[in-house]
Amino acid sequence: MNLTGGQLVVDVLEKEGVTKVFGVPGESYLNVLDAIYEHQSIEYISARQEGGASFMAEGYAKASGQVGVCMATRGPGATNLSIGIHTAHQDSTPLVALIGQVEREFRDREAFQEVDFVGFFSHLCKWTVEINHADRVPELLHRAFHIARSGRPGPVLVSLPEDMLDDIVTKVTHRPFKASTIFPNLETVHEVTKLIEEAERPIIIAGGGVILSDATEQLVKLSELTQIPVATAFRRFHAFPNSHDNYVGSLGIGARPDLLSYIKESDLVIALGTRFSQMTTADYTLLNEDSKLIHVDVTEETLGKVYTPTVPVVSDVKSFLEQLVKVTAENKDEKRKINKDEIRKNYVEFSTPTLIEKDNYVDMNSVIHHLSEQLPKDAIITSDAGNFFSWLSRYYRYDEGGKYYGPTSGAMGYGMPAAIGAKMANPDKVVVSFSGDGGYMMTMQDFETAVRYNVPIISFVVNNNIYGTIRTHQERKFPERMVGTQLSNPNYKEIAASFGGFGERVTTTDEFVPALQRALASNKPALIEILTDPRILSANHDQTI
């Protein structure tokens, strides 16, 4: 058996079950591209910019439950790719990035497009490695996949020197391997049960670990048994069904003050698979020092990083909940029920939009209301960061298989490329993305990728001609001193059509539903531009200019 280093890379991808690779082709890894040509089971999705490719791979990983794979050439290609790698790191998304590198004999001379990838990416990745010997490709690349998906998942970067990919190997070693599930200590489970029984005002915070371990069903059972309300961490909306009587809202940007107060006043907080990010914790102010904390996470490193747990539990979240439900007695305490019902009532009131008539602009309250009625319940929504997100996070409810994928890193430009990846992972589901005009313009070129590969997503571009989030901060800190946040925009409907997709421009609320229905019926990549009032910056109605 004679294989080049490049052929070995693709042999590993095939053995790992990879069917989609997202990237921008480059001369530094031509051998890998040529090897993909010989593998009919692997499709190379050629994007228009490496940042978009990394977002596609990250969205694909979230939606498929598999390790996402992206590729880029050395130097500029790799640094463009870094935005998606950072997103995968903060979102705990399993991702393997394969980067072409300068020839080994040219290293450390500031060769053409040379970057020390191991040093550059080390703090953004779970592991970075440069493979300098082709016979080690199977060993190190299989290990990269293992590290990406094990423990707290995350990105791994593998640097591939161009000349190494030409080397011939005569023996293939190593195969895929997966770590076993991490189970909780049963003694600890009983300790947790005792704390739950004793608590008067407990609350559960459901994080990404609930989603990654597919533990929603077990979490619903625990919540119902114990009458404990459930809040979701920042951008983890579908960790718990939003229509359930025990769901009380999400944390992060725009979180309700009464929910934050409820958590701060709770005597027991059960945190499941969350790293207590700055957004989730409202700048690390969420918990009361006197509250008891049960923190469950699959990695020890997460525990104690922000809050010191009363009971730290190192376990897969689903395995922990399965054991906990078995030994937890039903709680019928009336006071606990009253507390739960009150905070639930507040959530329902907060998340029910008031529909507003506007003459010159589209009402975003109405957009989310109509979207909830028109989309299938199992639709997938992706989004950028931006002030438009406040309407989506406040008013849209996720149930019956509905999913949300968005960057906890706050990356702009994420929504549309991530929707492409999510749609490729779930071709039978409706996938829509939300972006502001600022974020959409950062990756809009990859709408052409959706057209070229016939990926019928629907992209909503909420256009107010402003970098809205930054303008909000400007108005708060330096009122009426605007610098750099005013924008101008093209006609997005015409751009979508020129790419070969379907385009609509919505200028009033009444136009939205017909436009959405036409986009759904088009079976093409579609874009709906929504013109909104630039004076209203978010769903929090006090944020106006």
Secondary structure as the mmCIF struct_conf table of DSSP 4:
data_model
#
loop_
_struct_conf.conf_type_id
_struct_conf.id
_struct_conf.beg_label_comp_id
_struct_conf.beg_label_asym_id
_struct_conf.beg_label_seq_id
_struct_conf.end_label_comp_id
_struct_conf.end_label_asym_id
_struct_conf.end_label_seq_id
STRN STRN1 LEU A 3 THR A 4
HELX_RH_AL_P HELX_RH_AL_P1 GLY A 5 LYS A 15
TURN_TY1_P TURN_TY1_P1 GLU A 16 GLY A 17
STRN STRN2 LYS A 20 GLY A 23
HELX_RH_3T_P HELX_RH_3T_P1 GLU A 27 TYR A 29
HELX_RH_AL_P HELX_RH_AL_P2 LEU A 30 TYR A 37
TURN_TY1_P TURN_TY1_P2 GLU A 38 GLU A 38
TURN_TY1_P TURN_TY1_P3 GLN A 40 SER A 41
STRN STRN3 GLU A 43 SER A 46
BEND BEND1 ARG A 48 GLN A 49
HELX_RH_AL_P HELX_RH_AL_P3 GLU A 50 SER A 64
BEND BEND2 GLY A 65 GLN A 66
HELX_LH_PP_P HELX_LH_PP_P1 VAL A 67 VAL A 67
STRN STRN4 GLY A 68 ALA A 72
TURN_TY1_P TURN_TY1_P4 ARG A 74 GLY A 75
HELX_RH_AL_P HELX_RH_AL_P4 PRO A 76 ASP A 91
TURN_TY1_P TURN_TY1_P5 SER A 92 SER A 92
STRN STRN5 LEU A 95 GLN A 101
HELX_RH_3T_P HELX_RH_3T_P2 ARG A 104 PHE A 106
TURN_TY1_P TURN_TY1_P6 ARG A 107 ASP A 108
BEND BEND3 ARG A 109 ARG A 109
TURN_TY1_P TURN_TY1_P7 PHE A 112 GLN A 113
HELX_RH_AL_P HELX_RH_AL_P5 PHE A 117 PHE A 121
TURN_TY1_P TURN_TY1_P8 SER A 122 LEU A 124
BEND BEND4 CYS A 125 LYS A 126
STRN STRN6 TRP A 127 GLU A 130
BEND BEND5 HIS A 133 HIS A 133
HELX_RH_3T_P HELX_RH_3T_P3 ALA A 134 ARG A 136
HELX_RH_AL_P HELX_RH_AL_P6 VAL A 137 ARG A 149
BEND BEND6 SER A 150 ARG A 152
STRN STRN7 PRO A 155 PRO A 161
TURN_TY1_P TURN_TY1_P9 GLU A 162 ASP A 163
HELX_RH_3T_P HELX_RH_3T_P4 MET A 164 ASP A 166
STRN STRN8 ILE A 168 VAL A 169
BEND BEND7 THR A 170 THR A 170
HELX_LH_PP_P HELX_LH_PP_P2 ALA A 179 ASN A 185
HELX_RH_AL_P HELX_RH_AL_P7 LEU A 186 GLU A 198
BEND BEND8 GLU A 200 ARG A 201
STRN STRN9 PRO A 202 ALA A 206
HELX_RH_AL_P HELX_RH_AL_P8 GLY A 208 LEU A 212
TURN_TY1_P TURN_TY1_P10 SER A 213 ASP A 214
HELX_RH_AL_P HELX_RH_AL_P9 THR A 216 THR A 226
TURN_TY1_P TURN_TY1_P11 GLN A 227 GLN A 227
STRN STRN10 VAL A 230 THR A 232
TURN_TY1_P TURN_TY1_P12 PHE A 234 ARG A 235
HELX_RH_3T_P HELX_RH_3T_P5 PHE A 237 ALA A 239
BEND BEND9 PHE A 240 PHE A 240
TURN_TY1_P TURN_TY1_P13 ASN A 242 SER A 243
BEND BEND10 HIS A 244 HIS A 244
TURN_TY1_P TURN_TY1_P14 ASP A 245 ASN A 246
STRN STRN11 TYR A 247 SER A 250
BEND BEND11 GLY A 252 GLY A 252
TURN_TY1_P TURN_TY1_P15 ILE A 253 GLY A 254
HELX_RH_AL_P HELX_RH_AL_P10 PRO A 257 LYS A 264
TURN_TY1_P TURN_TY1_P16 GLU A 265 GLU A 265
BEND BEND12 ASP A 267 ASP A 267
STRN STRN12 LEU A 268 LEU A 272
BEND BEND13 GLY A 273 GLY A 273
TURN_TY1_P TURN_TY1_P17 GLN A 278 THR A 285
BEND BEND14 LEU A 287 LEU A 287
TURN_TY1_P TURN_TY1_P18 GLU A 289 ASP A 290
BEND BEND15 SER A 291 SER A 291
STRN STRN13 LYS A 292 ASP A 297
BEND BEND16 VAL A 298 THR A 299
HELX_RH_3T_P HELX_RH_3T_P6 GLU A 300 THR A 302
TURN_TY1_P TURN_TY1_P19 LEU A 303 GLY A 304
BEND BEND17 LYS A 305 TYR A 307
BEND BEND18 THR A 310 THR A 310
STRN STRN14 VAL A 311 VAL A 314
BEND BEND19 SER A 315 SER A 315
HELX_RH_AL_P HELX_RH_AL_P11 VAL A 317 VAL A 327
HELX_LH_PP_P HELX_LH_PP_P3 THR A 328 GLU A 330
HELX_RH_AL_P HELX_RH_AL_P12 GLU A 334 PHE A 350
TURN_TY1_P TURN_TY1_P20 SER A 351 SER A 351
BEND BEND20 THR A 352 THR A 352
HELX_LH_PP_P HELX_LH_PP_P4 PRO A 353 LEU A 355
BEND BEND21 ASP A 359 TYR A 361
HELX_RH_AL_P HELX_RH_AL_P13 MET A 364 GLN A 374
BEND BEND22 LEU A 375 LEU A 375
TURN_TY1_P TURN_TY1_P21 LYS A 377 ASP A 378
STRN STRN15 ILE A 380 SER A 383
BEND BEND23 ALA A 385 GLY A 386
TURN_TY1_P TURN_TY1_P22 ASN A 387 PHE A 388
HELX_RH_AL_P HELX_RH_AL_P14 PHE A 389 TYR A 395
TURN_TY1_P TURN_TY1_P23 GLU A 400 GLY A 401
STRN STRN16 LYS A 403 TYR A 405
TURN_TY1_P TURN_TY1_P24 THR A 408 SER A 409
TURN_TY1_P TURN_TY1_P25 MET A 412 GLY A 413
HELX_RH_AL_P HELX_RH_AL_P15 GLY A 415 ALA A 425
TURN_TY1_P TURN_TY1_P26 PRO A 427 ASP A 428
BEND BEND24 LYS A 429 LYS A 429
STRN STRN17 VAL A 431 GLY A 436
HELX_RH_AL_P HELX_RH_AL_P16 ASP A 437 THR A 443
HELX_RH_3T_P HELX_RH_3T_P7 MET A 444 ASP A 446
HELX_RH_AL_P HELX_RH_AL_P17 PHE A 447 ARG A 452
TURN_TY1_P TURN_TY1_P27 TYR A 453 ASN A 454
STRN STRN18 ILE A 458 ASN A 463
BEND BEND25 ASN A 465 ASN A 465
STRN STRN19 ILE A 466 ILE A 466
HELX_RH_AL_P HELX_RH_AL_P18 GLY A 468 LYS A 477
BEND BEND26 PHE A 478 PHE A 478
TURN_TY1_P TURN_TY1_P28 PRO A 479 GLU A 480
BEND BEND27 GLY A 484 GLY A 484
STRN STRN20 GLN A 486 GLN A 486
HELX_RH_AL_P HELX_RH_AL_P19 TYR A 492 PHE A 499
TURN_TY1_P TURN_TY1_P29 GLY A 500 GLY A 500
BEND BEND28 GLY A 501 GLY A 501
STRN STRN21 PHE A 502 VAL A 506
BEND BEND29 THR A 508 THR A 508
HELX_RH_3T_P HELX_RH_3T_P8 THR A 509 GLU A 511
HELX_RH_AL_P HELX_RH_AL_P20 PHE A 512 SER A 522
TURN_TY1_P TURN_TY1_P30 ASN A 523 ASN A 523
BEND BEND30 LYS A 524 LYS A 524
STRN STRN22 ALA A 526 LEU A 531
TURN_TY1_P TURN_TY1_P31 PRO A 534 ARG A 535
STRN STRN23 ILE A 536 ILE A 536
BEND BEND31 SER A 538 ASN A 540
TURN_TY1_P TURN_TY1_P32 HIS A 541 ASP A 542
STRN STRN24 THR A 544 THR A 544
#
